[in-house]
Amino acid sequence: MNSMQPNAGLAATARLAASALVLWGFSQPALAGDRALIDYVGFSPDFRYFAFEEFGIQDGSGFAYSNLYVVDLDTDSWVVGTPVRLQAESEETSLEDIRAAVADKATSHIESFSIDVPVEIAALIGDGVPDTDGASLNFGAPAYWPGAVSGDYTLTLGTFETAATSPCAEWFGVAPKGYELSIADSGTTRLIHRDGNLPRSRGCPTDYRIHSVVMPFQGTTLSNAVAIISVYPGGFEGPDRRFLAVPLGL
């Protein structure tokens, strides 16, 4: 017998496995766009300033990128000189290197506001949670006992067509979307934010989702809370994900 002849049983098994992989691939949704991840940097000691980083691999180019934001929660605006943005110029530059470079460039901003208070995640809709539209999130402030919270709040997010600085109809053939965010507490609903015309930095969003609610360590009250909203602007190969920080205490 030829010692190089494959075992018939193993060959059949391999064919079945390959067929299963092909069928599995056809059953999955098409992958397009890039889905940025988020890293919470921290709060300032007076809880006025909040910093976070979004990072990932850009669709189309395959280049690593990182954007680090410092937000003045009292004015709901970026601190002058931020966000600190950096994108690789080739695939040879790793995401790790890009993130390290952005952290280094942002050091002066982080240090000037003493942003070193850890972040507590009060509530989160994880990316692996199925069958959720990200339109609402119930949360309270973390308490000491397991499962105990202080307060009972519900965030609700809605979207609507609006105008944008970017030529969205020309680029993507669709009207850009804005969002509004409200919070309910003990039967009272308060509007937190409603978009007007979208700034150029927002691009051409097609959707929004509630991602999480965060609070500063040892400052876990609604007045210090920040909602993180996923925004999906059009990209080279489909909608990309980026993040917005919305103060809930204003």
Secondary structure as the mmCIF struct_conf table of DSSP 4:
data_model
#
loop_
_struct_conf.conf_type_id
_struct_conf.id
_struct_conf.beg_label_comp_id
_struct_conf.beg_label_asym_id
_struct_conf.beg_label_seq_id
_struct_conf.end_label_comp_id
_struct_conf.end_label_asym_id
_struct_conf.end_label_seq_id
TURN_TY1_P TURN_TY1_P1 SER A 3 MET A 4
BEND BEND1 GLN A 5 GLN A 5
HELX_LH_PP_P HELX_LH_PP_P1 PRO A 6 ASN A 7
HELX_RH_AL_P HELX_RH_AL_P1 ALA A 8 SER A 27
BEND BEND2 GLN A 28 GLN A 28
HELX_LH_PP_P HELX_LH_PP_P2 PRO A 29 LEU A 31
BEND BEND3 GLY A 33 GLY A 33
STRN STRN1 ARG A 35 ARG A 35
STRN STRN2 LEU A 37 PHE A 43
TURN_TY1_P TURN_TY1_P2 PRO A 45 ASP A 46
BEND BEND4 PHE A 47 PHE A 47
STRN STRN3 TYR A 49 ILE A 57
TURN_TY1_P TURN_TY1_P3 ASP A 59 SER A 61
STRN STRN4 ALA A 64 ASP A 72
TURN_TY1_P TURN_TY1_P4 LEU A 73 ASP A 76
STRN STRN5 SER A 77 TRP A 78
HELX_LH_PP_P HELX_LH_PP_P3 VAL A 79 VAL A 79
TURN_TY1_P TURN_TY1_P5 VAL A 80 GLY A 81
STRN STRN6 VAL A 84 GLN A 87
BEND BEND5 GLU A 89 SER A 90
TURN_TY1_P TURN_TY1_P6 GLU A 91 GLU A 92
BEND BEND6 THR A 93 THR A 93
HELX_RH_AL_P HELX_RH_AL_P2 LEU A 95 LYS A 105
TURN_TY1_P TURN_TY1_P7 ALA A 106 ALA A 106
HELX_RH_AL_P HELX_RH_AL_P3 THR A 107 SER A 112
TURN_TY1_P TURN_TY1_P8 PHE A 113 SER A 114
STRN STRN7 VAL A 117 VAL A 117
HELX_LH_PP_P HELX_LH_PP_P4 PRO A 118 PRO A 118
STRN STRN8 VAL A 119 LEU A 124
TURN_TY1_P TURN_TY1_P9 ASP A 127 GLY A 128
BEND BEND7 ASP A 131 ASP A 131
BEND BEND8 GLY A 134 ALA A 135
STRN STRN9 SER A 136 PRO A 142
BEND BEND9 TYR A 144 TRP A 145
TURN_TY1_P TURN_TY1_P10 PRO A 146 GLY A 147
STRN STRN10 VAL A 149 GLU A 161
STRN STRN11 ALA A 164 ALA A 164
BEND BEND10 THR A 165 SER A 166
HELX_RH_AL_P HELX_RH_AL_P4 CYS A 168 PHE A 172
BEND BEND11 GLY A 173 VAL A 174
STRN STRN12 LYS A 177 ASP A 185
TURN_TY1_P TURN_TY1_P11 SER A 186 GLY A 187
STRN STRN13 THR A 188 ARG A 194
BEND BEND12 ASN A 197 ASN A 197
STRN STRN14 LEU A 198 LEU A 198
HELX_LH_PP_P HELX_LH_PP_P5 PRO A 199 PRO A 199
HELX_RH_3T_P HELX_RH_3T_P1 ARG A 200 ARG A 202
STRN STRN15 PRO A 205 PRO A 216
TURN_TY1_P TURN_TY1_P12 PHE A 217 GLN A 218
BEND BEND13 THR A 221 THR A 221
HELX_RH_3T_P HELX_RH_3T_P2 LEU A 222 ASN A 224
STRN STRN16 VAL A 226 PRO A 233
STRN STRN17 GLY A 234 GLY A 234
BEND BEND14 PHE A 236 GLY A 238
STRN STRN18 PRO A 239 PRO A 239
STRN STRN19 ARG A 241 ARG A 241
STRN STRN20 ARG A 242 PRO A 247
BEND BEND15 LEU A 248 LEU A 248
#
